[in-house]
Amino acid sequence: MSGTVHVERDGNVAVLVIDNPPVNASSADVRRALLDAIGTVQSDFTIEAAVLIGAGNTFVAGSDIKEFGKPIPEPQLPVIQAAIRDCPTPFIAALHGAALGGGFELALSCDARIATPDVIVGFPEVSLGMIPGAGGTQYLPRLTGIPAAIEMICSCRRIGAKEGKERGLIDAMADGELRATAVAFARGWIGRKRPLGRIDVPPSPADAIDKATAAALRAGRNRPQVSAAIEAVQWAASLPFDDALAKERTVFQALRMSTEAAALRHLFFAERQAPKTSGLDGIAPARIARAGVVGAGTMGAGIAMCFADAGIPVILVDQDEAAVDRGMAAIRSFYERTVKSGRMSESEAASRIARITPAENLEALSSADLVVEAIFEDMGIKKDLLVRLDGLVAPHAILASNTSYLNLDALAAVTGRADKVVGLHFFNPAQTMRLLEVVRAQATSAETLASALDVAKRLRKLAVIARVGEGFIGNRIYAAYRRQCEFMLEEGAFPEDIDAALENFGFAMGPFAVADMSGLDTAWRMRKRLAATRDSHERYCEIPDRICEQGRLGRKTGAGWYSYRSGERKGASDPAVRALIEEASALKGIVRRAFTAEQICRRVVVTMVNEAALLLAEGIAARPSDIDVVLVNGYGFPKHEGGPLFWASHQDRATVLAELENLAAVSGYGFRTGDVAGLLDRLQDQA
Ligand code: NAI
């Protein structure tokens, strides 16, 4: 049994308490119990009003997402809503915590809503590949007008009590205890009914609707559920309520069964699972009251802001005054921009900046409980730093590294506290990217790992646990597919072909545009570092080196894979680059051939799948879904495809295996083939 409804009495008011811990999700059991309870209200003439309220700390926070992939068991939500509407007794929804999705639709089908000041309401359906399916698209515009309803439903924004009250979603605020206030409020409704379906949609100017539509489509990247939601909201003004409800339900039912909705549900569960690992039960994380960051460059400044944003005081150290000042200037400039955009008040920005204490010497870190190093990516320099930090921080302090590729075991080994060394691999820009790879080294203790995961949560990051290996999860896969993209250059494609194909597939940016944005020099330096140990038999594409040798280091130098007119973010394809690429093919005697966009995308994604199989076999990634979480949240892989492994689980097995064989053949000596067949079996079992 999952969930029930208790019918309690307060004089002439019935209080229907929905009880389905932890979030009172609207499961089949809850809906059945609700229907019974509504029947009780209707048949008992001494009940003159009813209050719907959630047990514990929330109203119905949403529907049971697991139900959406299968036929939804009866009674479905619209049946409950019709019973509320048809019952002559007024129903008041008493909201606290969250009333989202189906929970909010349930509340909107009542005659009025009263809420606590901390409530959040809204519709997350579009982010799960669907539209609200129990009247959400019809109720909302009757209260807010069409443009605002489009914005709220398509953005999936959570709406607070203040805005909810202003927009009429909430009729009254409960100042005192919710249940008692709601009962008193319900008494004021005795003898009245006000189903929202009977209210007309307030008129809106056509250009306001067009503007809201265009903005929603742009922000929602033209996904089908976004256009479906926009269309459904407009039915509120053009169709009779019942017809619109029926049409909305049909669209909802079709969308929830789509592969895209399944992909988004997969990611929803994958993200919740990623920070979990066995062996941490009952292990209390250490208390991190003060943090330190070493290196005030691109990453260090961003990481310091993460701590400041989470309310954790942080000391930011770099080698000299100029470097610290540069870091602090970047931080101030970021917060200034945030204030200018209206997303933060000036006083809030000031208090966040005040949490960051700049310092020029490491001794300032002696009071930190956790120090994250984000200095140059160089083993020797990092080892020196860790030895020094080990000698000056408190014995309980955790030392974390933001290294992208270096061997964390080797770094930990130079300290006398290898059990307290962990990787915290942030993504650029650290203050805005949610993903965080938490790297567990050989000697990292369970307590240190638990503490790192707890810090990640406090920083509101999406943590994925990885083990030590060159590039951990994300950069390892990135390196593998970037290599294939370079091979495709030699074989016949141009950067713009590859970028366009991948962007069309749904990537935020193609790899060459990304490289130009972040600068080509870091990878160049790494290639030079590895040159001496590279196996000369391996296929090596020299095109990136030729590009760098010409001083084309990306956007910052005005040219990289593309050329940039001053001030422009988008580059233009450059005949000089094309000539250089053609020359490289000719030098290797490769006859260039054309690639279709589909061939490019499949080669890239199959490469990811292969590398994923290797990562799983090596134990660097714990589960296939972790890899999807990393690629989607850190590398711009299209969310609606669910990540490379979700994608693979929906492909023809024989085709993928044949493509892999081909990949191995063209890549030649040194290419490592993972157990992709085994991985596909595993994905099949999990589906
Ligand atoms: P950066 O060059 O922007 O900043 C490094 C900073 O460290 C400089 O300000 C430098 O003065 C300082 N520094 C160097 N040695 C120091 C020492 N001994 N003591 C104190 N400060 C010292 O580099 P970036 O890009 O911020 O990278 C830092 C680390 O983060 C590297 O390990 C890198 O691999 C990693 N990383 C970089 C990402 C990126 O996109 N840039 C993404 C994720 C990780």
Residues whose N, C-alpha, C, O or C-beta is under 5 A from the ligand:
A	BS01	NAI	V294 G295 A296 G297 T298 M299 G300 V317 D318 Q319 A323 A374 I375 F376 E377 L385 N402 T403 S404 F426 F427 N428
